[in-house]
Amino acid sequence: MTMSIAAKHAKGKSAQDKIFGANAAAVAAAAKYGKDAVTNATIGAILDEDEKLVCLPTVEEVFRGLSTNEMIAYAPISGLPEYLDCVLTAAFGNSRPEGYIAAVATAGGTGAIHHAIWNYTDNGDTVLCSDWYWGAYKVLCQDMGRNFTTYKMLDENNKFNLPALKEKVDELLAKQDNLLYLLNTPAHNPTGYSLSGEDMDGVLAILKEAAVPGKNIVFFLDVAYIDYAGEKEEVRKIFKKLSGLPANILCIVGYSMSKGFTMYGQRTGAMIGVSSDKSVIDEFAAINQYTSRATWSNINRPAMRTLATIYSDPELLAKVCAERDYYYQMIKARADLFTKEAEECGLPMLPYVAGFFLSIPAKNPDAICDKLHEDNIFAVPLAAGVRIAVCAVPLKKIKGMAAKVNAAMQAVGE
């Protein structure tokens, strides 16, 4: 009999992440057959056409140019003041919403989600998300004793499913007083879908209708991929829609430096609260700073300084924006080719707008991915399909890939 001395809430927990597992299999295959013979479509990071990890040149220059003190000193628990100011510009651009706003530095976008779950739901509450989602959302909820449920993200016409969202919102608020709703847009992980302005209007109308006295809604808008979602100001227009919401709807924007600054391992982000009520934002700043102290104390000072330096210098910022656009166009070309070939061979896929990933709906994703291994193609099996990381696959390996995925699906009976 296996001995355990873990607390009851911790017993049996084990992180077996399918993404990192699939990547490990791809790395092993590359070591055996050579990198050129293997297509690794698992990695959620930008690789160039030579399959080398991308770091934006200007970001690297600023980061490496920091003084030793900036590299090693502690940062304030809430984050460097200059960072907290500049991150609002980085997130909102020219579309800063009206209302009371505060930012708290977090350990990546994941840290922002962690704090939102911990501070705005109670033990046993249920958090709401779409049925296509980043797996860490569910893990975070489960680790903190929360339940996790989903609604069908797309309807039969592959449009955002507002009726399904409304049904779940109403169902949950009949049982609990606080509802945390996680929405990842634009450039959704894992599908590449982005809500339109009309979609966002519909979402907010549902939330406002449900926010009756005695009920509170926390709308968490995860914008981790926004810098690769399209024209930088156009994709940010959704933020203006967060203005003037009822006081019992708090919007939290989850911002990450991982993608926009290609600083994945530096674990730097922010949660930005937007409310029509000052006391709600004062509380937001206080409780999330407290949870930071109780969780990681403070975060990465040099990464915060890098963002603040770039967003305080128009010339540096222009360079970074140009570099982002170059890699956005590179990823778009890969996705466009895959989409074109998918249409030609009849491979079903979810509507891709922008971002690092696209997804193929499937009933047997594990079997499909196992079959793809025979062609040395490695993708990520999800609950409802297969995720392809176009951010990481060079154009020459994208060519012909859709047909191979389609063949694998047919081989396993789909």
N, C-alpha and C positions, 0 to 999 in steps of 0.2 A: 504493500500500500504506500502510495506517495505521501510524504509528509508535507504539510503546509502550515505556515505560521502567519500567513497574510491575513489582514483584516477581511471581514466578510465581504465588504464592497469591492475588494481587490481580487478575491479568489477567482482563478480561471481566466484572468485577462491576459491576452497575448496579442502583440501587434504583428499580424501576418499580412502585410500590405501587398496587394496583388500587383501594384505598379512597380514597386522595387523588386518584387519577385520576378516579374516578367523581364525587367531590365537585367537582372542577374543572369537569367537564362540566355539573353541576347549577348551579354559580355562573354559568357562561357563559349557560346557558339562562334563568336568572332575569334576567340583565342584558338579554337580548334580548326576553323575553316578559313580564317582570314577575314579582315574587316570588310573587304570589297564584296565578299560573298554573302554578307549578312545585312538585313534591313532591320534596324532597331527603331521601331515606331512606338517606343514606350516612354521616352524621356520628355518630361515637361519643362524643357529648357531649350533655348535657341541654339542649334548647331548650324554652322555655315555649310557651304557646298562641299567642303572637305571634311565635314563631320567633326569639326572642332568647336568646343564650347565658346560661345560668343560673349565677349565683354565689350560694352560700348566704349570706344577709344577715349572719348572725353571723360566719361565716368572714371575709367581707370587712371587717367592722367591726374584728375583732381584727387582721387582717393590716395594714390601713391605720393602725391605732393603734400599731404598733411604732415604737420609737425609730429614729433614723437609724443608730445603731451596730448595732442588731439587723438592720437592713436590709442593711448593707454589709460587716460583719465576716466574716472566715473562720469556718468551723465546724471542730471536730475531724474528723479523717478518718473515724472510726467513726460520727460523729454527735453532736449535743448530748446529754449525759448525761440530761437531763430528757426529751428526745424518745425516747431508747432505752428509758426506763422507761415513759413514757406510751403508746408505740406498742404495747406488749404488751397494755395494757388496750383500746386502740382495736381491735386485731385480735381478741383472745380474748374480751373482755367478761367474763362470769362463768364462762367455760368454759376457763380456762387449764389446759393439760394438766400432769400431774405429770412431773417429770424435770428435767434440766438445760436451761436456756433462755438464749439470748443473741440480741441483735439487732444488726444492722449497717445503718446508713443507706445507701440506694442511690438512684441517679438514676431515680426512678420504679420501677414494677414491672418494667419492662424491664431495669433495672440489676440487679435481683435475679436475674432469669433468666440474664442474661449471666454473672454470677459463678458461678452454680450449674453452668452448662455448662463454663465455663473451669476451675473448681477441682475438679470431681467426675467429669469424663470426660477421657479421653486422646484425642490426635489419632487419628482413624479410628474411634473408638467410635461407637455408634449410640444416639441419644436416642429415647425412646418417648413417643408422645402418641396421642390419639384421632384418628380420620379427619376429624372436624370440629374445626378448630383455628384459632386466631389466627395469621395468616400470618407474623408476626414471629418466632414460635418457630423455624420452618424457616430463615428468613434468618439468625438468630443462630447456629444450629448450623452452617450452611454457611460463614459468615464465619470461624468458628473451626476449620474443618477437621473437623467432626463430621458424621456421617450422621444422618438423621432418618427414622424410620419410624412407621407408625400401625397401630392395630387398629380394627376396626369398633366404633364407640362404642355403637350401639343394635342390639338384635336385631330379629327379624321382628315382635315385639310392641311395639317402641319402648321396651323396657326396657334398662337399662344392661347391656352385654354382658360379663359377667364371664368366661365361657369364652374369648372372643376375647382379653381382656386376659391371662389366664393363659397361653394359647398363645404370645403374643408375649414375655412375661416369661421364660418357660422357654427359648424359642428364643434370645433375646439373651444370657441368662446362661450358655448353653452355649458362647458365643463370647467373652465378655468378663467381666472380674471386677467391674467397677462398672457399675451400671445407673442412669441418671437417668430417672425417669418424671415427666412433666409432666401434672398434672390440674387443670383449671380448673373449679371449683365452689365455691359455688353461683352461679347466674345466669351460666351458661356463655356465653362469646363464641365462636361466633356464634349459638347455638341458643336460649339462654334456659333450657336444661335444668339441673336441679339433682339431684345424687345424694341419695337417701334415706339415712337412718341405716343401713338394712340394706345398701344398696349399698356404703357406706363400710366396713361390717364385712366385706363380701365382698372388697373391694379389699385391705384390710389382711391378711386371711387368706391371700390369694394371695401378697402380698409376704413375709409371715412364713414361709410354706412354702418360698419360693424362696431365702430368706436363709440358705443353708447355710454352714458354715465355709469361708472363702476367697472368698466372694462378698459384695459390699456393694451395698445399694440406697439411693439417694437419692430420696425421695418429695417432689417439689416440688408443693405445694398452692397454686395461684394463686387468691387470693381478692379480686381487684381489684374485683369488683362486689358484695361481700358487704353493703355498706350499702344496697343496693337489691334485696335478695334475699328480703325478708320480715321478720317480727318479729325484732328485732335479737338477742335472746338465743336464740330458737329456732334460727335459722340457724347459730349459733355452737356448738351442741352437738356438732358433728362434731369439734371440737378436743379434747374430752375423750378421744376414741378414740385419740389419738396418745400417750397415756400408756403407759409400760411396754413399749415396743417393744424388740426385740432390739438389742444395741449396734451391730450391723452394718446397721441401718436408721436412717438419719438423715432426719428430716422437716424440710423447709424451707418455711415459710409465706411466700409472696410477698405483701406488703402494699403498697398504693398509695394515695397521697393524691389522685390524679387525679380519681377518681370520688366517693369519700366526702366529699371537701372541695371538690369542683368546682375544683380547682387544677391543671388538666390540664398547662398549660405550665410550671408551677413545677418539674416533674420531681423529685418527692420521694416516696420510698417506703422500704421496709425489707425485709430478708430476716431471718427469725426462725428460728433453729435449735432443734430440739427433739430431745433424745436421752436415753437412759437411762444414758449414759456421759459422765462429766465431761470426760475427755480428748478425746472427739469434739467437744464444744462448745468447749473451749478452742482446739482446732485450727480449728474453724469461725470463731471470732472473729478469730483471728490471720491466717489465709490470706485471708479476705475483706476485712479491713482493708487488707492488703497489695495486693490486686488493685484496691481502690478508689484507693489512692495511685498505682498504676501506670496507672489508667484515667482518672479524672476528679479526682483529688486529694481534694476534699471537695465536698459538695453544698450545696443551698439552705438557708442558715441561717434566713431569715425564715419560710419554710414550716414548717420543723421547730419553730420557736418558736411558730408559730400552733397547731399540734397540741398542743404541750405546755401552752400557756396554756389552751386549751379543755378539755383532759382533766384539768387541775388545778383547774377551777372547775365545781362541779356545776350552777350556774345557767346558765353558758354552754353546757355540754354538753347540758343539757335543751333549750335553744333549738335547738342544731344538730340534735339527734335529731328534734325536731318538724319542722324544715325538711326534713330528709331524708325523713321519712315523707310529707310533703306531695307531694314530687316522686316518691317511690315510687308513691304512689296515682295520680298523674297518668299515669305511664308504664304502670301496670297497667291503667288504664281504656283506654288506647290499644291495648294488647296484647289485652285482653278483646274489644274491638270487632272488631279484625282477626281474631281466632280465631273469633268467632261468625260473621262473614261468610264466612270461609274454609270453615267447616263447611256453611254454607248453599249455597255455590256449588260445593262439591266440590273445593276447592283443597287438595292435600296439604301438610301442614307438620309439622315435627318438634315433639315435645312441649315446649311452653313452660311454664315454671314462674315465672320472674321474670327481670328484667335488662333491659339496653339493647336487645337484639336478638332477633329470631326468624328462622328460616330455612325456606326452601322447597326440598325436595330436587328436583333437576333434572339431566337429562343434558346440556342445552345452555344453561348459565347465561349465557354471553356473549350468545348469540342472544336469549334472553329479555330481558335487560337492554337490549339494543339496540332490541328491539321496544317495550319500555316507554318508551323515549325519545320515541316518537311521541306518547305521552300526557303527555310532560313529567314522567314519573316516573323517578327515578334511584335505583337500588339498587346493591348491590355483588355482582358475580359471583364466586363462589368455585369451588373445584374440583368440589364435589359439589352445588352449588345456589346459591340467591340469598339474600343477607342483607338484611333489612329493619331499619333502625335506628328502632324505635318510640320511642326516647328523644328523637328529634329531629323527629318529625312531629306536628303538632297534630291534635287529635281530628277536626276538620272535614275534614282531608285524608286521615285514615285511612279515613273512611267511603267505601265503594265501591272502595277500593284492592285488596282481595283479589280482587274480580271482574275487575279490570283485569289483575292478575297472572295469573289463571287464563286469561283471554282471550289474553294474550301467549304463554303456554305452549302453548295449543292452536294458535295461529297458526304456531308454529315446529315443530309436529308432536309435542308432548308431551301 
